[in-house]
Amino acid sequence: MLVSAKEMVAKARAGQYAIGAFNLNNLEWTKSVLKAAQEMNSPVIVQVSEGAGKYMAGFKNVADIVNNVIASQGITVPVALHLDHGTYDGCKKCIEAGFSSIMFDGSALPFEENVAKTKELVAICEEKGMSIEAEVGAIGGEEDGVVGMGECADPEECKKIADLGVTMLAAGIGNIHGVYPEGWPGLRFDVLTAITEKVGTMPLVLHGGSGIPDAMVQEAIRMGVSKVNVNTECQLAFAKATREYILAGKDLQGKGFDPRKLLAPGAAAIVDMVKYKIEVFGSKDKA
């Protein structure tokens, strides 16, 4: 059964560890992420972007797949199903589809509109017992069509959004989605400090968690980051293992072309990556 992310991120904030939020892309991803979380006895957030939701044949199908895998694989650790970077309409659809958590990303909207829509969605989520993440300001990277050196959020705006009653807050501290460019200067801990001074114990979310050095992520966690998003690293691990299988000619041996065999090394690589991240984030045995 899916749970809200509220309790898990609050505990993580208090205990100075973070919950991994792993993006799903298909059935292999879903099985692998949940298997890894169960083996590590860790709470976990599984999330889809709107694009991945469409690819997986709709949000209702995503919710059904996740619920069915939890049941069939005997998953007992807390699992939240979250929408990553949701539009207002996307959030509404995920609420209907049975997600237990949403992210409303109004960061590209005029600030007052971001506030108004976030406020409305907070009220709906409270009524339904769901968790909600909001975003302030821009986070760098190709998601915005521009590859920069990482955007930073305004601590005053962070406070205004946090005060609306959101569960967790995504705020740019020099992080970037996708692969980090050469010469990236690193996370801005001065900005993170300024944000935590304004929002207190509000759990913060680090987007673009793939590619940031582990020690830097762990420092951010000590300073208030309670949810770390991971997508690119699982994709790269999956692609590498699949490439190795094919280059070794294994798809040409016997029934090696069977997708169950072809995709197995990639799926195993995701399990390993998720377990590694859970170690880094400190959520092992916190279920």
MARLUMVEX-911968 format. One line per 3 residues: number of its first residue (from 1); their letters; for each residue y, x, z of N, C-alpha, C. Coordinates in pm, 1 decimal. Layout:
% residues N
NUM> A> Y/X/Z/Y/X/Z/Y/X/Z; ...;
***
This chain:
% residues 287
1> MLV> -118.9/82.1/0.0/0.0/0.0/0.0/125.7/86.8/0.0; 220.3/50.8/-83.0/344.2/128.2/-92.0/432.3/103.9/29.8; 505.7/208.1/68.7/600.8/194.3/179.2/739.3/236.1/131.9;
4> SAK> 839.5/191.9/203.8/976.2/237.8/179.9/983.0/386.7/215.5; 1076.0/458.1/156.6/1090.4/601.2/188.0/1175.4/623.3/312.9; 1225.9/513.8/370.1/1323.0/524.7/480.9/1270.7/606.1/599.3;
7> EMV> 1153.6/565.2/647.1/1098.5/633.0/765.6/1062.3/778.1/734.6; 1002.8/801.7/617.7/959.4/939.7/586.4/1077.7/1036.0/573.3; 1187.0/991.1/510.2/1300.8/1084.0/496.0/1376.6/1100.0/627.7;
10> AKA> 1379.4/994.5/710.0/1444.8/1005.4/841.2/1369.6/1105.0/929.8; 1236.6/1095.9/927.9/1154.8/1191.1/1005.5/1172.4/1332.6/952.6; 1178.5/1345.1/820.7/1195.6/1477.6/758.7/1330.3/1537.8/799.1;
13> RAG> 1434.2/1453.6/800.2/1568.5/1501.6/837.6/1568.3/1550.6/981.7; 1503.9/1473.1/1069.4/1497.9/1510.8/1210.6/1413.1/1636.3/1232.8; 1306.3/1649.2/1152.8/1213.0/1761.1/1170.6/1242.5/1882.8/1084.8;
16> QYA> 1349.6/1877.6/1008.1/1390.8/1988.5/920.4/1282.1/2030.7/820.4; 1221.1/1929.7/759.0/1135.4/1955.4/643.5/1180.3/1857.4/535.8; 1114.7/1858.5/421.2/1154.5/1766.1/314.1/1032.7/1701.1/252.9;
19> IGA> 1053.2/1581.3/199.3/948.4/1509.6/127.3/962.1/1545.0/-21.0; 852.3/1581.3/-82.6/853.9/1606.5/-226.8/855.7/1475.1/-302.4; 943.5/1467.0/-402.4/949.4/1348.4/-489.5/909.0/1395.3/-628.1;
22> FNL> 790.0/1356.1/-668.9/730.8/1408.1/-792.3/736.0/1303.6/-902.4; 794.0/1341.5/-1014.5/804.5/1248.7/-1127.5/669.1/1229.8/-1193.9; 637.7/1104.4/-1225.3/512.7/1070.8/-1294.5/539.2/1057.6/-1443.6;
25> NNL> 437.8/1087.9/-1523.4/447.6/1072.6/-1668.6/333.8/992.0/-1728.0; 221.4/986.4/-1656.8/104.3/912.4/-1706.6/0.6/899.3/-1594.8; -118.5/855.8/-1629.7/-224.9/837.3/-1530.5/-266.8/969.5/-1467.1;
28> EWT> -278.5/1075.0/-1550.7/-318.2/1207.2/-1497.8/-221.5/1250.4/-1387.9; -92.8/1234.6/-1415.3/10.0/1273.3/-1317.9/-6.3/1194.1/-1187.8; -27.3/1064.5/-1201.9/-37.4/977.4/-1085.2/-155.7/1018.5/-997.5;
31> KSV> -270.8/1036.0/-1059.7/-390.1/1076.5/-984.6/-371.5/1212.8/-919.4; -313.3/1306.3/-993.5/-299.2/1443.8/-944.0/-202.2/1454.1/-827.0; -86.9/1388.9/-839.2/13.2/1396.0/-731.9/-41.1/1332.4/-604.5;
34> LKA> -103.1/1215.4/-617.6/-155.3/1146.4/-499.7/-272.9/1222.3/-437.0; -356.3/1282.4/-520.4/-469.4/1362.4/-470.1/-417.8/1480.0/-387.5; -316.2/1547.9/-441.1/-259.9/1664.2/-372.2/-198.6/1623.9/-238.0;
37> AQE> -123.3/1512.7/-237.4/-60.2/1466.8/-112.9/-166.1/1432.4/-8.4; -273.9/1366.1/-52.8/-382.7/1328.1/39.5/-448.8/1453.6/97.2; -476.8/1551.7/10.6/-542.7/1675.0/56.4/-454.6/1752.7/153.9;
40> MNS> -323.1/1741.0/137.5/-229.5/1813.0/225.9/-185.8/1727.2/345.0; -236.8/1603.0/350.7/-199.4/1510.3/458.0/-46.5/1499.5/468.9; 16.6/1480.9/352.7/162.5/1477.0/345.6/212.3/1343.1/292.6;
43> PVI> 318.9/1288.4/351.8/383.9/1173.3/288.3/436.6/1217.6/152.6; 450.6/1124.2/59.9/494.9/1164.0/-74.6/576.1/1052.1/-138.9; 669.1/1092.3/-222.9/742.1/997.2/-306.3/699.7/1023.2/-449.8;
46> VQV> 651.3/918.6/-517.6/623.6/930.4/-661.1/733.9/851.6/-730.6; 785.5/907.6/-837.5/899.4/842.8/-900.8/889.8/850.5/-1052.2; 955.2/755.5/-1116.4/965.8/759.2/-1262.3/1112.6/743.9/-1300.6;
49> SEG> 1148.0/811.3/-1408.0/1278.1/786.8/-1469.7/1264.6/659.7/-1552.3; 1374.9/606.1/-1600.6/1365.4/486.3/-1685.3/1290.4/518.3/-1814.6; 1309.7/638.6/-1866.4/1239.0/680.0/-1988.4/1088.7/686.5/-1967.0;
52> AGK> 1047.2/744.3/-1853.2/903.9/753.5/-1823.2/845.7/615.1/-1795.9; 926.9/528.2/-1734.7/881.3/390.9/-1710.7/851.1/319.3/-1840.8; 937.2/342.1/-1938.3/917.4/283.1/-2071.7/792.1/342.7/-2137.0;
55> YMA> 778.9/474.5/-2126.9/663.1/545.2/-2184.5/532.2/494.5/-2123.8; 535.2/462.2/-1994.4/414.9/415.0/-1924.9/398.5/263.0/-1935.7; 461.7/203.7/-2036.7/445.7/60.5/-2069.8/509.6/-33.5/-1968.4;
58> GFK> 618.5/11.0/-1906.1/697.6/-77.6/-1820.6/679.0/-53.0/-1672.2; 780.2/-90.1/-1594.8/781.0/-65.1/-1450.5/669.6/-139.1/-1377.6; 637.2/-258.1/-1422.6/528.9/-335.4/-1358.8/396.9/-259.8/-1374.3;
61> NVA> 376.6/-203.2/-1492.8/255.1/-125.5/-1516.6/251.8/-0.5/-1429.1; 367.2/64.4/-1412.9/375.2/182.9/-1325.5/334.0/144.9/-1183.9; 391.8/34.9/-1132.9/359.6/-9.7/-996.5/210.4/-42.5/-982.8;
64> DIV> 155.7/-108.7/-1084.4/12.5/-143.3/-1081.3/-74.1/-17.5/-1081.0; -39.3/80.4/-1167.7/-116.8/204.5/-1175.1/-114.8/275.6/-1040.1; 3.8/289.7/-982.2/15.3/360.8/-854.4/-63.1/287.9/-745.2;
67> NNV> -46.2/156.3/-736.1/-120.5/79.1/-635.7/-271.6/88.9/-655.4; -315.4/83.3/-781.0/-459.3/89.9/-809.7/-517.8/226.9/-779.1; -440.5/332.6/-807.0/-488.9/468.5/-776.8/-495.5/488.7/-625.2;
70> IAS> -396.8/436.6/-553.2/-400.0/444.7/-405.9/-528.2/379.7/-354.6; -560.7/262.2/-407.8/-681.1/189.5/-363.7/-809.4/260.8/-405.9; -816.8/301.5/-533.2/-942.1/358.0/-584.2/-968.5/499.6/-533.9;
73> QGI> -863.2/575.0/-504.0/-884.6/712.4/-455.8/-881.2/721.0/-303.3; -867.8/607.4/-237.2/-868.0/607.5/-90.9/-751.1/684.8/-32.0; -633.7/666.7/-89.8/-515.4/738.5/-42.0/-463.2/670.0/84.8;
76> TVP> -452.5/747.3/193.0/-408.7/690.1/321.0/-272.6/743.4/364.8; -222.7/848.5/300.3/-90.9/901.7/338.8/18.4/805.4/290.8; 135.1/804.2/355.3/242.8/716.0/311.1/290.6/752.0/169.8;
79> VAL> 299.3/650.9/83.8/344.0/670.1/-54.8/458.8/573.4/-84.5; 570.9/627.6/-129.7/681.4/543.6/-176.2/689.5/555.7/-327.6; 711.9/444.2/-394.2/730.5/444.8/-540.0/878.7/421.7/-568.0;
82> HLD> 938.5/518.3/-634.9/1085.0/528.1/-644.3/1129.5/534.4/-790.3; 1242.7/473.6/-817.6/1305.5/486.7/-949.4/1402.1/603.6/-943.4; 1389.3/696.2/-1036.8/1475.2/815.2/-1041.4/1590.2/790.1/-1139.4;
85> HGT> 1711.0/816.6/-1096.7/1830.7/799.7/-1181.3/1836.2/663.0/-1249.3; 1831.9/559.0/-1167.2/1832.5/424.2/-1222.2/1971.0/374.6/-1259.8; 1974.6/300.1/-1368.6/2094.5/223.3/-1400.6/2091.6/97.5/-1313.4;
88> YDG> 2199.0/22.9/-1312.6/2205.9/-101.9/-1236.5/2095.0/-197.5/-1283.3; 2079.3/-213.3/-1415.1/1974.9/-302.6/-1469.2/1835.6/-250.1/-1438.6; 1818.8/-118.9/-1450.9/1689.2/-56.9/-1421.3/1648.7/-80.2/-1276.3;
91> CKK> 1746.7/-69.2/-1185.5/1719.6/-93.0/-1042.9/1671.2/-235.6/-1021.1; 1739.2/-330.9/-1083.4/1701.0/-472.0/-1069.6/1556.2/-493.8/-1118.5; 1522.7/-429.9/-1231.8/1386.9/-444.9/-1287.8/1281.2/-385.8/-1194.2;
94> CIE> 1312.5/-272.1/-1131.6/1215.4/-208.0/-1042.1/1197.6/-286.6/-913.2; 1305.1/-350.1/-868.1/1295.7/-436.8/-749.6/1197.8/-551.1/-780.2; 1211.4/-609.4/-899.4/1121.4/-718.0/-942.3/978.5/-669.3/-961.8;
97> AGF> 964.0/-546.1/-1009.7/831.1/-494.1/-1044.3/748.9/-449.8/-923.6; 813.0/-446.9/-805.6/737.0/-411.9/-685.5/749.9/-267.6/-640.6; 852.6/-196.5/-687.1/877.3/-61.4/-636.7/918.1/-72.8/-489.4;
100> SSI> 900.4/35.6/-414.0/938.3/30.7/-272.2/1067.7/106.3/-245.8; 1123.2/166.6/-351.4/1244.5/246.2/-336.6/1312.9/257.7/-471.7; 1447.1/265.7/-470.0/1519.9/285.0/-595.8/1630.0/387.4/-576.3;
103> MFD> 1669.0/447.3/-687.0/1790.6/527.5/-687.9/1886.4/462.7/-786.0; 2004.2/427.8/-735.2/2109.0/382.6/-825.8/2200.5/501.2/-852.4; 2203.5/542.8/-977.9/2290.0/654.9/-1015.5/2416.0/600.4/-1082.4;
106> GSA> 2518.2/578.5/-1000.8/2646.7/532.4/-1053.7/2746.0/646.8/-1066.1; 2692.7/770.4/-1069.4/2781.6/887.8/-1065.1/2870.0/901.7/-1188.1; 2826.9/841.7/-1300.2/2907.8/851.3/-1423.1/3012.3/739.1/-1431.4;
109> LPF> 3002.0/642.0/-1340.6/3095.6/528.7/-1341.5/3223.6/566.4/-1266.6; 3331.7/491.1/-1287.9/3449.1/509.1/-1202.0/3404.6/491.0/-1056.9; 3459.9/570.4/-965.7/3411.9/572.6/-826.7/3406.3/433.9/-762.7;
112> EEN> 3509.6/352.0/-783.1/3511.9/218.2/-720.6/3398.1/129.9/-771.3; 3364.0/145.8/-898.5/3252.5/67.2/-955.0/3119.2/115.2/-897.1; 3105.8/246.4/-880.6/2986.8/304.0/-816.9/2971.1/243.7/-676.5;
115> VAK> 3082.1/237.3/-601.9/3081.3/181.6/-465.8/3038.4/34.3/-467.4; 3098.3/-45.2/-556.0/3070.0/-189.3/-560.8/2923.6/-217.7/-594.3; 2871.9/-148.4/-695.0/2732.2/-172.6/-736.8/2633.5/-119.5/-632.0;
118> TKE> 2665.2/-4.8/-575.0/2577.9/51.3/-470.3/2570.1/-46.7/-352.9; 2686.1/-100.9/-313.3/2694.6/-194.6/-201.1/2605.8/-317.6/-224.9; 2613.1/-369.1/-347.5/2533.7/-487.0/-381.9/2384.0/-456.5/-373.8;
121> LVA> 2344.3/-341.1/-427.6/2202.2/-303.8/-428.3/2152.8/-270.8/-287.1; 2239.3/-214.4/-202.3/2203.1/-186.7/-62.5/2163.9/-317.5/7.4; 2242.7/-422.4/-15.3/2215.1/-552.9/48.3/2079.4/-608.1/4.3;
124> ICE> 2048.6/-596.8/-126.0/1919.7/-646.5/-177.8/1804.1/-565.7/-117.1; 1820.2/-433.2/-112.7/1713.4/-346.8/-60.5/1689.5/-371.1/88.2; 1795.6/-393.5/161.8/1781.2/-422.0/305.7/1700.1/-549.4/326.4;
127> EKG> 1730.7/-648.6/245.5/1661.4/-776.5/255.2/1512.8/-761.7/223.4; 1482.4/-675.2/127.4/1342.7/-659.2/83.1/1269.8/-543.9/153.0; 1337.2/-475.0/243.7/1272.8/-364.4/315.1/1249.2/-242.5/228.7;
130> MSI> 1333.0/-224.6/128.3/1321.2/-108.9/38.5/1421.4/-0.4/77.6; 1394.4/123.1/33.7/1491.6/230.9/53.7/1574.6/246.8/-73.2; 1696.1/299.4/-56.1/1784.6/318.9/-170.9/1856.5/453.1/-162.2;
133> EAE> 1854.6/522.6/-274.1/1925.7/649.9/-289.1/2045.3/625.7/-380.1; 2157.3/687.2/-345.7/2275.7/677.8/-431.2/2317.7/818.6/-470.2; 2399.6/827.5/-573.4/2445.9/960.0/-618.0/2597.6/964.1/-626.0;
136> VGA> 2649.2/1079.4/-587.1/2793.2/1103.0/-592.3/2821.0/1217.8/-687.5; 2920.3/1199.6/-772.8/2962.6/1310.6/-859.0/2854.6/1351.5/-955.4; 2882.8/1450.8/-1034.0/2788.4/1491.9/-1138.3/2704.0/1608.4/-1092.0;
139> IGG> 2577.7/1606.9/-1135.4/2489.9/1721.5/-1115.7/2474.1/1784.4/-1253.4; 2482.0/1914.3/-1262.5/2481.6/1982.0/-1392.8/2348.5/1972.3/-1463.8; 2344.4/2024.2/-1586.0/2217.5/2029.9/-1658.2/2214.7/1940.8/-1778.7;
142> EED> 2101.5/1947.4/-1849.3/2094.8/1881.1/-1978.9/2092.2/1730.4/-1966.2; 2070.2/1679.1/-1844.2/2066.8/1535.0/-1827.3/2200.7/1472.8/-1868.4; 2306.5/1547.9/-1843.8/2439.1/1497.2/-1877.9/2480.2/1539.7/-2019.0;
145> GVV> 2387.1/1599.1/-2093.7/2419.5/1643.8/-2228.8/2495.2/1775.0/-2230.3; 2516.6/1830.1/-2111.8/2592.5/1955.3/-2102.9/2514.7/2048.4/-2011.9; 2500.2/2173.8/-2051.6/2435.8/2268.4/-1960.7/2546.0/2350.1/-1896.1;
148> GMG> 2566.8/2326.9/-1767.7/2671.9/2399.3/-1697.3/2611.3/2488.9/-1593.1; 2691.0/2531.1/-1499.9/2643.0/2615.7/-1391.8/2618.5/2534.4/-1265.1; 2615.9/2403.6/-1281.2/2589.4/2318.0/-1166.2/2717.0/2256.3/-1113.6;
151> ECA> 2713.3/2124.6/-1097.3/2831.1/2052.3/-1048.6/2823.5/2037.4/-897.5; 2939.0/2014.9/-837.4/2941.9/1992.5/-693.4/3008.3/1858.7/-662.4; 2958.3/1793.2/-558.0/3011.3/1662.3/-518.7/3129.9/1679.4/-423.7;
154> DPE> 3212.2/1576.7/-419.4/3327.4/1573.2/-329.8/3280.7/1518.0/-194.0; 3292.7/1596.4/-85.3/3245.0/1551.1/46.1/3306.3/1418.2/91.2; 3432.5/1392.0/56.0/3497.1/1265.0/93.7/3428.1/1146.7/25.0;
157> ECK> 3396.5/1164.5/-105.1/3325.5/1058.7/-178.2/3185.6/1038.9/-119.8; 3123.7/1149.7/-79.1/2990.2/1140.7/-17.2/2995.5/1050.7/106.2; 3097.8/1069.6/188.4/3110.3/989.2/310.0/3127.1/841.2/277.1;
160> KIA> 3209.2/812.3/176.2/3233.6/671.9/138.8/3104.7/603.6/91.9; 3024.1/674.3/14.9/2897.1/616.4/-32.6/2796.0/607.3/83.1; 2789.5/711.0/165.0/2696.1/711.2/278.4/2724.6/594.3/372.0;
163> DLG> 2853.1/564.6/391.0/2893.1/457.2/482.5/2853.9/317.6/432.7; 2810.0/306.7/307.8/2767.6/176.6/253.9/2629.6/136.1/306.2; 2562.1/230.4/372.4/2431.0/198.4/428.6/2314.1/240.3/342.0;
166> VTM> 2336.0/338.0/253.1/2225.0/387.0/170.8/2126.5/463.5/259.3; 2002.0/477.4/211.5/1899.2/549.0/287.5/1917.1/699.1/274.6; 1953.8/742.1/154.9/1965.1/886.2/126.6/2066.8/906.0/15.5;
169> LAA> 2118.0/1027.5/9.5/2229.3/1055.6/-80.1/2202.3/1179.5/-164.9; 2216.6/1162.5/-296.8/2206.1/1277.4/-387.3/2347.2/1328.0/-414.1; 2369.8/1455.4/-382.0/2502.2/1512.8/-401.5/2486.8/1651.4/-461.6;
172> GIG> 2563.1/1678.5/-564.8/2553.0/1807.8/-632.6/2600.6/1921.5/-544.1; 2516.7/2026.3/-533.1/2556.7/2147.4/-459.5/2527.8/2270.4/-547.0; 2560.7/2253.9/-677.0/2537.3/2364.3/-770.1/2400.0/2360.8/-834.7;
175> NIH> 2324.6/2251.7/-812.4/2190.5/2238.1/-871.1/2199.3/2180.5/-1012.2; 2092.9/2202.6/-1087.5/2090.2/2167.5/-1229.8/1954.1/2106.4/-1262.9; 1953.4/2006.4/-1351.5/1825.2/1951.8/-1398.0/1768.2/2043.7/-1506.1;
178> GVY> 1635.7/2052.5/-1510.7/1571.9/2130.3/-1617.4/1565.7/2278.2/-1582.4; 1565.1/2362.8/-1683.7/1549.8/2507.3/-1664.6/1686.5/2568.2/-1632.9; 1689.3/2652.2/-1530.0/1816.7/2712.5/-1488.4/1860.9/2821.5/-1585.2;
181> PEG> 1991.8/2822.6/-1619.3/2040.7/2922.3/-1715.1/2049.2/3061.2/-1654.2; 2053.8/3162.8/-1740.2/2074.3/3300.9/-1694.9/2206.8/3306.7/-1619.8; 2207.8/3381.4/-1512.2/2334.1/3400.4/-1441.4/2375.6/3284.3/-1353.5;
184> WPG> 2280.3/3190.8/-1326.5/2312.5/3080.0/-1236.1/2343.2/3136.6/-1097.9; 2459.0/3098.9/-1040.4/2500.6/3163.4/-915.2/2427.4/3119.8/-788.8; 2347.9/3011.7/-796.3/2274.2/2967.8/-677.7/2336.3/2844.7/-614.6;
187> LRF> 2268.0/2790.4/-514.7/2317.3/2670.1/-446.2/2443.0/2701.9/-365.5; 2531.6/2603.6/-358.3/2657.4/2620.3/-283.8/2639.3/2567.9/-141.5; 2600.2/2656.8/-52.1/2576.8/2614.9/86.7/2706.3/2575.7/157.5;
190> DVL> 2818.8/2629.4/109.4/2947.9/2590.6/167.6/2974.8/2441.7/139.8; 2939.7/2397.5/18.7/2957.9/2255.9/-17.3/2861.2/2169.3/63.9; 2737.0/2216.5/78.2/2636.9/2142.8/156.2/2684.3/2126.4/301.7;
193> TAI> 2739.3/2231.6/357.8/2791.8/2225.4/495.0/2904.1/2122.3/505.0; 2995.0/2124.8/408.3/3108.2/2030.5/407.4/3059.2/1886.0/396.7; 2951.8/1865.7/315.6/2896.4/1730.2/300.1/2831.4/1683.7/430.8;
196> TEK> 2750.1/1770.6/493.2/2680.7/1729.1/616.9/2780.8/1703.8/730.3; 2892.5/1774.2/728.6/2996.7/1748.0/829.5/3051.7/1605.8/815.6; 3053.2/1555.0/693.9/3105.7/1419.6/667.9/3000.5/1311.2/688.6;
199> VGT> 2875.1/1338.3/648.0/2773.6/1231.0/648.3/2677.1/1237.6/766.4; 2690.7/1339.0/850.1/2606.0/1348.7/969.8/2459.2/1367.2/937.2; 2374.5/1278.8/992.8/2229.4/1295.8/976.7/2172.5/1220.6/855.5;
202> MPL> 2260.5/1174.2/767.1/2213.4/1108.3/644.1/2121.0/1204.2/566.6; 1997.3/1163.4/534.1/1909.8/1251.3/454.7/1969.9/1276.6/315.1; 1973.6/1401.6/275.8/2028.3/1438.4/144.7/1915.7/1469.9/47.6;
205> VLH> 1945.7/1452.4/-80.9/1845.2/1471.1/-186.1/1887.8/1585.0/-277.4; 1792.7/1674.3/-303.5/1817.8/1784.9/-396.5/1751.4/1753.0/-529.7; 1833.5/1724.0/-629.1/1781.6/1702.5/-764.6/1771.5/1837.6/-834.6;
208> GGS> 1693.3/1841.2/-941.9/1679.8/1968.0/-1013.6/1613.7/2072.3/-925.3; 1512.7/2028.4/-848.1/1445.8/2120.0/-755.1/1357.6/2223.5/-822.7; 1321.5/2201.3/-949.4/1235.6/2296.8/-1021.3/1317.2/2419.2/-1060.6;
211> GIP> 1272.7/2535.5/-1017.3/1338.4/2658.5/-1062.3/1433.8/2718.2/-961.2; 1463.8/2646.3/-852.5/1545.9/2705.7/-746.5/1452.6/2791.1/-660.9; 1492.2/2915.9/-629.3/1404.3/3000.5/-546.1/1364.6/2930.4/-415.4;
214> DAM> 1238.3/2949.8/-375.6/1184.8/2881.2/-257.0/1271.1/2901.0/-132.7; 1315.3/3024.3/-109.9/1393.0/3054.3/11.5/1523.4/2975.3/12.3; 1581.4/2956.5/-105.7/1707.3/2882.7/-118.5/1683.7/2733.4/-90.3;
217> VQE> 1571.9/2682.0/-140.8/1536.1/2542.0/-114.3/1512.8/2522.4/35.7; 1442.3/2616.8/96.8/1411.7/2604.4/239.9/1538.9/2610.5/324.5; 1634.3/2690.3/282.9/1763.4/2696.9/353.2/1835.8/2562.3/342.0;
220> AIR> 1832.6/2502.3/220.6/1895.5/2371.2/199.2/1828.1/2265.2/286.9; 1695.3/2274.6/301.8/1621.0/2180.3/385.4/1663.7/2195.3/532.0; 1678.7/2318.1/577.5/1724.0/2341.3/715.0/1862.6/2280.3/738.8;
223> MGV> 1940.1/2271.4/629.7/2078.2/2223.5/641.2/2094.6/2073.7/612.8; 1985.7/2001.7/590.5/1998.1/1856.5/577.2/1935.0/1792.6/454.8; 1880.8/1873.4/362.2/1811.5/1815.2/246.5/1673.6/1766.1/292.4;
226> SKV> 1644.8/1638.2/265.7/1520.1/1577.8/315.6/1428.9/1526.0/205.0; 1477.4/1531.4/80.3/1396.8/1490.2/-36.2/1428.2/1588.4/-147.1; 1323.9/1645.9/-205.8/1343.2/1740.6/-316.2/1267.8/1689.2/-438.3;
229> NVN> 1340.5/1673.3/-549.2/1280.1/1622.0/-671.6/1215.6/1734.7/-752.0; 1094.3/1708.1/-800.7/1021.9/1806.3/-882.0/968.0/1736.1/-1006.4; 1000.6/1788.9/-1122.0/946.9/1734.8/-1246.4/908.6/1847.7/-1341.9;
232> TEC> 1006.8/1929.6/-1377.8/986.1/2032.9/-1479.8/870.4/2126.2/-1446.3; 859.2/2168.1/-1319.8/753.8/2264.5/-1285.0/614.0/2206.5/-1304.1; 596.5/2078.0/-1275.9/465.5/2014.9/-1299.6/438.4/2005.2/-1449.8;
235> QLA> 541.5/1974.2/-1527.0/525.1/1966.8/-1673.0/487.0/2102.8/-1730.8; 553.8/2208.0/-1683.8/524.3/2342.5/-1733.9/382.7/2385.9/-1695.6; 340.8/2353.4/-1572.7/205.3/2389.2/-1527.1/99.9/2317.2/-1610.2;
238> FAK> 125.6/2188.5/-1636.5/34.2/2108.0/-1717.7/24.0/2165.3/-1859.4; 139.0/2196.9/-1918.1/141.4/2248.0/-2055.8/70.2/2383.6/-2066.7; 92.8/2469.3/-1967.9/32.7/2603.2/-1969.3/-120.0/2594.6/-1962.9;
241> ATR> -170.9/2512.1/-1871.8/-316.4/2499.5/-1857.0/-379.8/2436.4/-1980.6; -311.1/2338.6/-2040.2/-362.2/2272.3/-2161.1/-363.0/2369.8/-2277.8; -256.0/2448.4/-2290.0/-246.3/2549.2/-2396.5/-359.7/2652.7/-2384.2;
244> EYI> -383.6/2695.9/-2260.9/-489.1/2797.0/-2239.4/-626.4/2742.6/-2278.5; -651.3/2617.2/-2247.2/-778.8/2551.5/-2279.1/-798.4/2548.2/-2431.4; -692.0/2511.0/-2502.7/-701.7/2499.5/-2649.0/-709.2/2637.2/-2714.9;
247> LAG> -626.6/2730.9/-2666.9/-628.0/2866.0/-2726.3/-761.6/2936.2/-2702.8; -829.3/2899.7/-2595.0/-961.6/2957.5/-2568.0/-1069.4/2890.0/-2653.7; -1028.1/2791.0/-2734.0/-1122.3/2723.0/-2823.7/-1215.2/2625.5/-2754.1;
250> KDL> -1183.6/2591.1/-2630.9/-1274.4/2503.9/-2554.4/-1279.2/2361.7/-2609.5; -1173.2/2321.8/-2677.9/-1173.1/2186.9/-2736.0/-1269.2/2177.1/-2854.4; -1315.0/2292.8/-2903.6/-1406.9/2295.4/-3017.9/-1552.3/2314.1/-2974.2;
253> QGK> -1574.2/2330.5/-2845.1/-1710.6/2350.8/-2794.9/-1766.3/2217.9/-2743.2; -1880.0/2178.5/-2796.8/-1942.8/2053.8/-2752.2/-1845.5/1937.6/-2761.5; -1832.7/1865.2/-2651.6/-1739.8/1752.3/-2648.7/-1608.4/1790.5/-2581.5;
256> GFD> -1566.5/1913.0/-2601.7/-1444.3/1963.3/-2540.2/-1318.3/1893.2/-2585.4; -1330.9/1817.8/-2694.8/-1214.3/1742.7/-2746.0/-1193.2/1612.1/-2671.3; -1292.8/1570.6/-2592.1/-1281.6/1446.9/-2514.3/-1158.5/1458.7/-2424.0;
259> PRK> -1065.0/1361.2/-2429.0/-942.7/1375.4/-2348.5/-968.5/1395.8/-2199.9; -1080.8/1343.0/-2151.3/-1111.3/1363.8/-2009.4/-1134.4/1511.6/-1979.1; -1190.7/1583.2/-2079.4/-1212.0/1727.9/-2062.6/-1086.0/1805.4/-2100.1;
262> LLA> -1023.4/1762.1/-2207.9/-904.1/1829.5/-2260.9/-788.7/1830.2/-2160.1; -773.6/1719.3/-2087.9/-660.5/1707.4/-1995.7/-692.8/1750.0/-1853.1; -821.4/1778.0/-1826.7/-861.9/1812.4/-1689.3/-794.5/1939.3/-1635.4;
265> PGA> -786.7/2049.4/-1713.2/-722.2/2169.4/-1657.6/-574.3/2145.8/-1625.9; -506.7/2069.9/-1710.5/-366.0/2038.2/-1685.7/-349.3/1955.4/-1559.0; -438.4/1856.8/-1542.7/-433.9/1772.0/-1423.7/-457.6/1854.9/-1297.1;
268> AAI> -552.2/1948.3/-1304.5/-580.5/2036.0/-1189.7/-460.3/2125.3/-1158.8; -389.7/2167.6/-1263.9/-270.7/2252.7/-1245.4/-159.1/2175.7/-1174.2; -148.2/2044.7/-1202.1/-48.5/1962.4/-1132.3/-84.2/1953.5/-984.2;
271> VDM> -212.2/1932.4/-953.6/-256.4/1925.6/-813.3/-214.3/2053.4/-740.6; -241.2/2167.7/-801.5/-207.3/2296.6/-739.0/-56.6/2310.7/-718.3; 20.9/2270.3/-817.9/166.9/2282.7/-808.4/221.1/2192.5/-697.2;
274> VKY> 172.5/2069.2/-690.4/219.9/1975.8/-588.1/184.2/2027.3/-448.1; 62.4/2080.3/-433.3/22.3/2134.6/-303.0/110.9/2252.4/-263.5; 141.7/2335.7/-361.7/229.7/2450.3/-336.0/367.5/2403.5/-290.0;
277> KIE> 420.8/2303.3/-358.3/553.9/2250.5/-323.9/554.3/2187.7/-184.3; 447.8/2116.9/-150.6/437.1/2055.6/-18.2/441.4/2163.7/91.1; 375.1/2276.9/65.7/382.1/2392.0/158.9/526.8/2439.5/173.3;
280> VFG> 592.4/2458.6/59.2/730.7/2509.0/59.5/823.1/2413.8/134.1; 804.3/2283.9/110.4/894.1/2183.2/170.4/863.8/2156.4/316.6; 745.1/2200.2/362.6/711.0/2185.9/504.5/656.4/2050.8/545.8;
283> SKD> 610.9/1969.7/448.8/565.8/1833.7/484.2/413.3/1824.8/505.0; 344.4/1938.1/498.0/199.2/1936.8/519.6/168.9/1884.6/661.3; 66.6/1799.1/668.6/24.0/1740.4/796.6/131.6/1657.0/867.0;
286> KA> 226.5/1604.3/789.1/330.8/1519.6/848.5/306.5/1370.2/818.9; 187.6/1340.8/761.8/158.0/1199.3/729.7/131.9/1120.5/857.2;
***
